[in-house]
Amino acid sequence: MTRRFRSTRKFDKQFKQLDSKSSKQAAKAIELFISDPSHPSLRFKKIQGTNNFYEISVNMSIRIVVEVTTKENDQIIIFYIIGTHDLW
């Protein structure tokens, strides 16, 4: 199965608004997620009450929400939003 990654405009805008330390941590978490989505430090888990949305921990306060869908032989992962846990 091929994994494809993209991001929403909202995610890109929110990422650019992070402070320097947070953006470095987020970039590291994204790289780790792409190479090893099950890495324990990411605390990757499904968001309750949703079908395709999951969260990734960047640090103790910042989360990334991703949407994961499968079409034919492709798994499509969209980086949806990024910010503090109370964003969603």
Backbone as XML, in Angstrom:
<?xml version="1.0"?>
<chain id="A" units="angstrom">
  <residue number="1" name="MET">
    <atom name="N" x="0.834" y="-1.179" z="0.000"/>
    <atom name="CA" x="0.000" y="0.000" z="0.000"/>
    <atom name="C" x="0.883" y="1.248" z="0.000"/>
  </residue>
  <residue number="2" name="THR">
    <atom name="N" x="0.546" y="2.182" z="-0.852"/>
    <atom name="CA" x="1.266" y="3.445" z="-0.950"/>
    <atom name="C" x="0.639" y="4.459" z="0.003"/>
  </residue>
  <residue number="3" name="ARG">
    <atom name="N" x="1.489" y="5.154" z="0.744"/>
    <atom name="CA" x="1.004" y="6.214" z="1.626"/>
    <atom name="C" x="1.289" y="7.561" z="0.978"/>
  </residue>
  <residue number="4" name="ARG">
    <atom name="N" x="0.266" y="8.390" z="0.918"/>
    <atom name="CA" x="0.408" y="9.732" z="0.332"/>
    <atom name="C" x="0.073" y="10.762" z="1.404"/>
  </residue>
  <residue number="5" name="PHE">
    <atom name="N" x="0.853" y="11.828" z="1.446"/>
    <atom name="CA" x="0.695" y="12.856" z="2.461"/>
    <atom name="C" x="0.413" y="14.198" z="1.808"/>
  </residue>
  <residue number="6" name="ARG">
    <atom name="N" x="-0.476" y="14.960" z="2.432"/>
    <atom name="CA" x="-0.694" y="16.348" z="2.035"/>
    <atom name="C" x="-1.206" y="17.121" z="3.241"/>
  </residue>
  <residue number="7" name="SER">
    <atom name="N" x="-1.371" y="18.403" z="3.087"/>
    <atom name="CA" x="-1.861" y="19.214" z="4.200"/>
    <atom name="C" x="-2.910" y="20.198" z="3.696"/>
  </residue>
  <residue number="8" name="THR">
    <atom name="N" x="-3.747" y="20.645" z="4.631"/>
    <atom name="CA" x="-4.750" y="21.649" z="4.291"/>
    <atom name="C" x="-4.116" y="23.032" z="4.353"/>
  </residue>
  <residue number="9" name="ARG">
    <atom name="N" x="-4.762" y="24.006" z="3.745"/>
    <atom name="CA" x="-4.282" y="25.395" z="3.840"/>
    <atom name="C" x="-4.310" y="25.859" z="5.290"/>
  </residue>
  <residue number="10" name="LYS">
    <atom name="N" x="-5.347" y="25.443" z="6.007"/>
    <atom name="CA" x="-5.464" y="25.833" z="7.415"/>
    <atom name="C" x="-4.271" y="25.303" z="8.220"/>
  </residue>
  <residue number="11" name="PHE">
    <atom name="N" x="-3.909" y="24.041" z="7.984"/>
    <atom name="CA" x="-2.760" y="23.458" z="8.668"/>
    <atom name="C" x="-1.496" y="24.270" z="8.353"/>
  </residue>
  <residue number="12" name="ASP">
    <atom name="N" x="-1.278" y="24.565" z="7.071"/>
    <atom name="CA" x="-0.085" y="25.318" z="6.670"/>
    <atom name="C" x="-0.038" y="26.680" z="7.366"/>
  </residue>
  <residue number="13" name="LYS">
    <atom name="N" x="-1.185" y="27.358" z="7.423"/>
    <atom name="CA" x="-1.259" y="28.671" z="8.070"/>
    <atom name="C" x="-0.971" y="28.552" z="9.569"/>
  </residue>
  <residue number="14" name="GLN">
    <atom name="N" x="-1.581" y="27.551" z="10.220"/>
    <atom name="CA" x="-1.370" y="27.360" z="11.650"/>
    <atom name="C" x="0.086" y="26.985" z="11.945"/>
  </residue>
  <residue number="15" name="PHE">
    <atom name="N" x="0.668" y="26.154" z="11.100"/>
    <atom name="CA" x="2.066" y="25.744" z="11.288"/>
    <atom name="C" x="2.980" y="26.969" z="11.251"/>
  </residue>
  <residue number="16" name="LYS">
    <atom name="N" x="2.737" y="27.871" z="10.300"/>
    <atom name="CA" x="3.566" y="29.070" z="10.160"/>
    <atom name="C" x="3.439" y="29.999" z="11.365"/>
  </residue>
  <residue number="17" name="GLN">
    <atom name="N" x="2.338" y="29.906" z="12.097"/>
    <atom name="CA" x="2.119" y="30.772" z="13.249"/>
    <atom name="C" x="2.747" y="30.232" z="14.537"/>
  </residue>
  <residue number="18" name="LEU">
    <atom name="N" x="3.269" y="29.018" z="14.496"/>
    <atom name="CA" x="3.916" y="28.448" z="15.683"/>
    <atom name="C" x="5.212" y="29.190" z="15.983"/>
  </residue>
  <residue number="19" name="ASP">
    <atom name="N" x="5.572" y="29.231" z="17.262"/>
    <atom name="CA" x="6.873" y="29.808" z="17.598"/>
    <atom name="C" x="7.974" y="28.863" z="17.122"/>
  </residue>
  <residue number="20" name="SER">
    <atom name="N" x="9.198" y="29.351" z="17.138"/>
    <atom name="CA" x="10.328" y="28.607" z="16.585"/>
    <atom name="C" x="10.497" y="27.221" z="17.213"/>
  </residue>
  <residue number="21" name="LYS">
    <atom name="N" x="10.454" y="27.159" z="18.541"/>
    <atom name="CA" x="10.631" y="25.882" z="19.232"/>
    <atom name="C" x="9.523" y="24.900" z="18.867"/>
  </residue>
  <residue number="22" name="SER">
    <atom name="N" x="8.280" y="25.378" z="18.868"/>
    <atom name="CA" x="7.141" y="24.504" z="18.548"/>
    <atom name="C" x="7.180" y="24.036" z="17.105"/>
  </residue>
  <residue number="23" name="SER">
    <atom name="N" x="7.585" y="24.916" z="16.188"/>
    <atom name="CA" x="7.625" y="24.499" z="14.780"/>
    <atom name="C" x="8.704" y="23.445" z="14.552"/>
  </residue>
  <residue number="24" name="LYS">
    <atom name="N" x="9.831" y="23.554" z="15.262"/>
    <atom name="CA" x="10.868" y="22.521" z="15.153"/>
    <atom name="C" x="10.367" y="21.195" z="15.706"/>
  </residue>
  <residue number="25" name="GLN">
    <atom name="N" x="9.668" y="21.247" z="16.849"/>
    <atom name="CA" x="9.120" y="20.022" z="17.439"/>
    <atom name="C" x="8.067" y="19.416" z="16.519"/>
  </residue>
  <residue number="26" name="ALA">
    <atom name="N" x="7.230" y="20.254" z="15.918"/>
    <atom name="CA" x="6.194" y="19.766" z="15.013"/>
    <atom name="C" x="6.809" y="19.122" z="13.778"/>
  </residue>
  <residue number="27" name="ALA">
    <atom name="N" x="7.829" y="19.765" z="13.213"/>
    <atom name="CA" x="8.495" y="19.200" z="12.037"/>
    <atom name="C" x="9.102" y="17.839" z="12.365"/>
  </residue>
  <residue number="28" name="LYS">
    <atom name="N" x="9.699" y="17.733" z="13.547"/>
    <atom name="CA" x="10.286" y="16.459" z="13.969"/>
    <atom name="C" x="9.202" y="15.389" z="14.134"/>
  </residue>
  <residue number="29" name="ALA">
    <atom name="N" x="8.069" y="15.767" z="14.726"/>
    <atom name="CA" x="6.963" y="14.816" z="14.906"/>
    <atom name="C" x="6.404" y="14.357" z="13.560"/>
  </residue>
  <residue number="30" name="ILE">
    <atom name="N" x="6.302" y="15.279" z="12.612"/>
    <atom name="CA" x="5.797" y="14.934" z="11.275"/>
    <atom name="C" x="6.755" y="13.963" z="10.587"/>
  </residue>
  <residue number="31" name="GLU">
    <atom name="N" x="8.048" y="14.247" z="10.651"/>
    <atom name="CA" x="9.039" y="13.347" z="10.047"/>
    <atom name="C" x="8.975" y="11.962" z="10.677"/>
  </residue>
  <residue number="32" name="LEU">
    <atom name="N" x="8.845" y="11.930" z="11.996"/>
    <atom name="CA" x="8.766" y="10.657" z="12.706"/>
    <atom name="C" x="7.490" y="9.912" z="12.321"/>
  </residue>
  <residue number="33" name="PHE">
    <atom name="N" x="6.382" y="10.636" z="12.224"/>
    <atom name="CA" x="5.114" y="10.021" z="11.834"/>
    <atom name="C" x="5.202" y="9.416" z="10.437"/>
  </residue>
  <residue number="34" name="ILE">
    <atom name="N" x="5.839" y="10.126" z="9.522"/>
    <atom name="CA" x="5.969" y="9.620" z="8.149"/>
    <atom name="C" x="6.817" y="8.351" z="8.120"/>
  </residue>
  <residue number="35" name="SER">
    <atom name="N" x="7.881" y="8.313" z="8.923"/>
    <atom name="CA" x="8.758" y="7.137" z="8.901"/>
    <atom name="C" x="8.266" y="6.011" z="9.806"/>
  </residue>
  <residue number="36" name="ASP">
    <atom name="N" x="7.605" y="6.349" z="10.916"/>
    <atom name="CA" x="7.163" y="5.332" z="11.883"/>
    <atom name="C" x="5.918" y="5.802" z="12.628"/>
  </residue>
  <residue number="37" name="PRO">
    <atom name="N" x="4.734" y="5.660" z="12.004"/>
    <atom name="CA" x="3.511" y="6.186" z="12.622"/>
    <atom name="C" x="3.169" y="5.556" z="13.977"/>
  </residue>
  <residue number="38" name="SER">
    <atom name="N" x="3.726" y="4.425" z="14.271"/>
    <atom name="CA" x="3.401" y="3.779" z="15.550"/>
    <atom name="C" x="4.404" y="4.099" z="16.655"/>
  </residue>
  <residue number="39" name="HIS">
    <atom name="N" x="5.320" y="5.042" z="16.405"/>
    <atom name="CA" x="6.308" y="5.393" z="17.426"/>
    <atom name="C" x="5.598" y="5.879" z="18.693"/>
  </residue>
  <residue number="40" name="PRO">
    <atom name="N" x="5.946" y="5.338" z="19.862"/>
    <atom name="CA" x="5.221" y="5.660" z="21.103"/>
    <atom name="C" x="5.218" y="7.149" z="21.468"/>
  </residue>
  <residue number="41" name="SER">
    <atom name="N" x="6.248" y="7.890" z="21.108"/>
    <atom name="CA" x="6.297" y="9.304" z="21.501"/>
    <atom name="C" x="5.229" y="10.139" z="20.800"/>
  </residue>
  <residue number="42" name="LEU">
    <atom name="N" x="4.691" y="9.640" z="19.699"/>
    <atom name="CA" x="3.657" y="10.372" z="18.964"/>
    <atom name="C" x="2.280" y="10.244" z="19.617"/>
  </residue>
  <residue number="43" name="ARG">
    <atom name="N" x="2.098" y="9.213" z="20.403"/>
    <atom name="CA" x="0.804" y="8.943" z="21.045"/>
    <atom name="C" x="-0.336" y="9.057" z="20.015"/>
  </residue>
  <residue number="44" name="PHE">
    <atom name="N" x="-0.131" y="8.428" z="18.872"/>
    <atom name="CA" x="-1.089" y="8.437" z="17.762"/>
    <atom name="C" x="-2.344" y="7.687" z="18.179"/>
  </residue>
  <residue number="45" name="LYS">
    <atom name="N" x="-3.491" y="8.352" z="18.110"/>
    <atom name="CA" x="-4.737" y="7.678" z="18.489"/>
    <atom name="C" x="-5.920" y="8.284" z="17.755"/>
  </residue>
  <residue number="46" name="LYS">
    <atom name="N" x="-6.945" y="7.476" z="17.622"/>
    <atom name="CA" x="-8.170" y="7.898" z="16.959"/>
    <atom name="C" x="-8.907" y="8.890" z="17.848"/>
  </residue>
  <residue number="47" name="ILE">
    <atom name="N" x="-9.502" y="9.903" z="17.231"/>
    <atom name="CA" x="-10.296" y="10.868" z="17.977"/>
    <atom name="C" x="-11.700" y="10.294" z="18.142"/>
  </residue>
  <residue number="48" name="GLN">
    <atom name="N" x="-12.126" y="10.183" z="19.383"/>
    <atom name="CA" x="-13.419" y="9.577" z="19.675"/>
    <atom name="C" x="-14.542" y="10.291" z="18.927"/>
  </residue>
  <residue number="49" name="GLY">
    <atom name="N" x="-15.489" y="9.505" z="18.428"/>
    <atom name="CA" x="-16.655" y="10.055" z="17.751"/>
    <atom name="C" x="-16.422" y="10.420" z="16.298"/>
  </residue>
  <residue number="50" name="THR">
    <atom name="N" x="-15.251" y="10.074" z="15.760"/>
    <atom name="CA" x="-14.964" y="10.353" z="14.350"/>
    <atom name="C" x="-14.658" y="9.038" z="13.633"/>
  </residue>
  <residue number="51" name="ASN">
    <atom name="N" x="-14.753" y="9.072" z="12.325"/>
    <atom name="CA" x="-14.441" y="7.879" z="11.551"/>
    <atom name="C" x="-12.992" y="7.840" z="11.095"/>
  </residue>
  <residue number="52" name="ASN">
    <atom name="N" x="-12.480" y="8.964" z="10.614"/>
    <atom name="CA" x="-11.170" y="8.971" z="9.965"/>
    <atom name="C" x="-10.167" y="9.931" z="10.581"/>
  </residue>
  <residue number="53" name="PHE">
    <atom name="N" x="-10.463" y="10.518" z="11.729"/>
    <atom name="CA" x="-9.571" y="11.524" z="12.296"/>
    <atom name="C" x="-8.782" y="10.975" z="13.476"/>
  </residue>
  <residue number="54" name="TYR">
    <atom name="N" x="-7.488" y="11.314" z="13.482"/>
    <atom name="CA" x="-6.560" y="10.844" z="14.513"/>
    <atom name="C" x="-5.748" y="12.030" z="15.001"/>
  </residue>
  <residue number="55" name="GLU">
    <atom name="N" x="-5.161" y="11.884" z="16.193"/>
    <atom name="CA" x="-4.298" y="12.948" z="16.682"/>
    <atom name="C" x="-2.897" y="12.425" z="16.936"/>
  </residue>
  <residue number="56" name="ILE">
    <atom name="N" x="-1.947" y="13.332" z="16.761"/>
    <atom name="CA" x="-0.529" y="13.072" z="16.999"/>
    <atom name="C" x="-0.068" y="14.107" z="18.016"/>
  </residue>
  <residue number="57" name="SER">
    <atom name="N" x="0.652" y="13.683" z="19.020"/>
    <atom name="CA" x="1.191" y="14.628" z="20.000"/>
    <atom name="C" x="2.524" y="15.170" z="19.509"/>
  </residue>
  <residue number="58" name="VAL">
    <atom name="N" x="2.638" y="16.493" z="19.499"/>
    <atom name="CA" x="3.907" y="17.151" z="19.189"/>
    <atom name="C" x="4.675" y="17.329" z="20.494"/>
  </residue>
  <residue number="59" name="ASN">
    <atom name="N" x="3.972" y="17.846" z="21.490"/>
    <atom name="CA" x="4.513" y="17.986" z="22.844"/>
    <atom name="C" x="3.311" y="17.911" z="23.799"/>
  </residue>
  <residue number="60" name="MET">
    <atom name="N" x="3.467" y="18.327" z="25.011"/>
    <atom name="CA" x="2.361" y="18.166" z="25.969"/>
    <atom name="C" x="1.180" y="19.092" z="25.669"/>
  </residue>
  <residue number="61" name="SER">
    <atom name="N" x="1.375" y="20.138" z="24.884"/>
    <atom name="CA" x="0.262" y="21.042" z="24.619"/>
    <atom name="C" x="-0.171" y="21.095" z="23.149"/>
  </residue>
  <residue number="62" name="ILE">
    <atom name="N" x="0.702" y="20.745" z="22.225"/>
    <atom name="CA" x="0.373" y="20.872" z="20.798"/>
    <atom name="C" x="0.057" y="19.513" z="20.187"/>
  </residue>
  <residue number="63" name="ARG">
    <atom name="N" x="-1.023" y="19.492" z="19.421"/>
    <atom name="CA" x="-1.471" y="18.287" z="18.726"/>
    <atom name="C" x="-1.616" y="18.569" z="17.239"/>
  </residue>
  <residue number="64" name="ILE">
    <atom name="N" x="-1.471" y="17.512" z="16.460"/>
    <atom name="CA" x="-1.752" y="17.557" z="15.028"/>
    <atom name="C" x="-2.921" y="16.610" z="14.787"/>
  </residue>
  <residue number="65" name="VAL">
    <atom name="N" x="-3.926" y="17.096" z="14.061"/>
    <atom name="CA" x="-5.036" y="16.237" z="13.671"/>
    <atom name="C" x="-4.819" y="15.839" z="12.218"/>
  </residue>
  <residue number="66" name="VAL">
    <atom name="N" x="-4.895" y="14.536" z="11.968"/>
    <atom name="CA" x="-4.760" y="14.024" z="10.603"/>
    <atom name="C" x="-6.021" y="13.260" z="10.230"/>
  </residue>
  <residue number="67" name="GLU">
    <atom name="N" x="-6.328" y="13.301" z="8.955"/>
    <atom name="CA" x="-7.420" y="12.497" z="8.413"/>
    <atom name="C" x="-6.786" y="11.384" z="7.602"/>
  </residue>
  <residue number="68" name="VAL">
    <atom name="N" x="-7.197" y="10.155" z="7.878"/>
    <atom name="CA" x="-6.632" y="8.996" z="7.192"/>
    <atom name="C" x="-7.749" y="8.287" z="6.429"/>
  </residue>
  <residue number="69" name="THR">
    <atom name="N" x="-7.585" y="8.187" z="5.120"/>
    <atom name="CA" x="-8.555" y="7.470" z="4.295"/>
    <atom name="C" x="-7.798" y="6.500" z="3.387"/>
  </residue>
  <residue number="70" name="THR">
    <atom name="N" x="-8.500" y="5.482" z="2.944"/>
    <atom name="CA" x="-7.905" y="4.494" z="2.042"/>
    <atom name="C" x="-8.748" y="4.416" z="0.783"/>
  </residue>
  <residue number="71" name="LYS">
    <atom name="N" x="-8.072" y="4.542" z="-0.362"/>
    <atom name="CA" x="-8.725" y="4.390" z="-1.667"/>
    <atom name="C" x="-7.889" y="3.428" z="-2.480"/>
  </residue>
  <residue number="72" name="GLU">
    <atom name="N" x="-8.505" y="2.343" z="-2.899"/>
    <atom name="CA" x="-7.816" y="1.302" z="-3.652"/>
    <atom name="C" x="-6.544" y="0.897" z="-2.924"/>
  </residue>
  <residue number="73" name="ASN">
    <atom name="N" x="-5.387" y="1.110" z="-3.503"/>
    <atom name="CA" x="-4.123" y="0.730" z="-2.861"/>
    <atom name="C" x="-3.384" y="1.915" z="-2.251"/>
  </residue>
  <residue number="74" name="ASP">
    <atom name="N" x="-4.086" y="3.031" z="-2.070"/>
    <atom name="CA" x="-3.463" y="4.227" z="-1.519"/>
    <atom name="C" x="-4.047" y="4.562" z="-0.154"/>
  </residue>
  <residue number="75" name="GLN">
    <atom name="N" x="-3.173" y="4.875" z="0.785"/>
    <atom name="CA" x="-3.597" y="5.424" z="2.063"/>
    <atom name="C" x="-3.276" y="6.915" z="1.995"/>
  </residue>
  <residue number="76" name="ILE">
    <atom name="N" x="-4.314" y="7.740" z="2.120"/>
    <atom name="CA" x="-4.145" y="9.185" z="2.006"/>
    <atom name="C" x="-4.212" y="9.786" z="3.403"/>
  </residue>
  <residue number="77" name="ILE">
    <atom name="N" x="-3.157" y="10.499" z="3.761"/>
    <atom name="CA" x="-3.060" y="11.109" z="5.084"/>
    <atom name="C" x="-2.983" y="12.614" z="4.891"/>
  </residue>
  <residue number="78" name="ILE">
    <atom name="N" x="-3.971" y="13.306" z="5.450"/>
    <atom name="CA" x="-4.033" y="14.761" z="5.325"/>
    <atom name="C" x="-3.753" y="15.375" z="6.687"/>
  </residue>
  <residue number="79" name="PHE">
    <atom name="N" x="-2.725" y="16.204" z="6.755"/>
    <atom name="CA" x="-2.456" y="16.963" z="7.971"/>
    <atom name="C" x="-3.504" y="18.073" z="7.996"/>
  </residue>
  <residue number="80" name="TYR">
    <atom name="N" x="-4.423" y="17.970" z="8.944"/>
    <atom name="CA" x="-5.657" y="18.756" z="8.927"/>
    <atom name="C" x="-5.535" y="20.069" z="9.697"/>
  </residue>
  <residue number="81" name="ILE">
    <atom name="N" x="-5.203" y="19.990" z="10.980"/>
    <atom name="CA" x="-4.982" y="21.183" z="11.797"/>
    <atom name="C" x="-3.866" y="20.908" z="12.802"/>
  </residue>
  <residue number="82" name="ILE">
    <atom name="N" x="-3.284" y="21.996" z="13.317"/>
    <atom name="CA" x="-2.254" y="21.883" z="14.334"/>
    <atom name="C" x="-2.463" y="23.002" z="15.338"/>
  </residue>
  <residue number="83" name="GLY">
    <atom name="N" x="-2.316" y="22.665" z="16.599"/>
    <atom name="CA" x="-2.447" y="23.690" z="17.635"/>
    <atom name="C" x="-2.608" y="23.062" z="19.002"/>
  </residue>
  <residue number="84" name="THR">
    <atom name="N" x="-3.024" y="23.893" z="19.954"/>
    <atom name="CA" x="-3.208" y="23.394" z="21.312"/>
    <atom name="C" x="-4.398" y="22.445" z="21.347"/>
  </residue>
  <residue number="85" name="HIS">
    <atom name="N" x="-4.410" y="21.612" z="22.346"/>
    <atom name="CA" x="-5.410" y="20.555" z="22.445"/>
    <atom name="C" x="-6.837" y="21.102" z="22.431"/>
  </residue>
  <residue number="86" name="ASP">
    <atom name="N" x="-7.047" y="22.337" z="22.934"/>
    <atom name="CA" x="-8.402" y="22.859" z="23.000"/>
    <atom name="C" x="-8.903" y="23.417" z="21.672"/>
  </residue>
  <residue number="87" name="LEU">
    <atom name="N" x="-8.098" y="23.303" z="20.597"/>
    <atom name="CA" x="-8.549" y="23.741" z="19.268"/>
    <atom name="C" x="-9.740" y="22.931" z="18.784"/>
  </residue>
  <residue number="88" name="TRP">
    <atom name="N" x="-9.793" y="21.689" z="19.172"/>
    <atom name="CA" x="-10.885" y="20.834" z="18.729"/>
    <atom name="C" x="-11.537" y="20.282" z="19.929"/>
  </residue>
</chain>
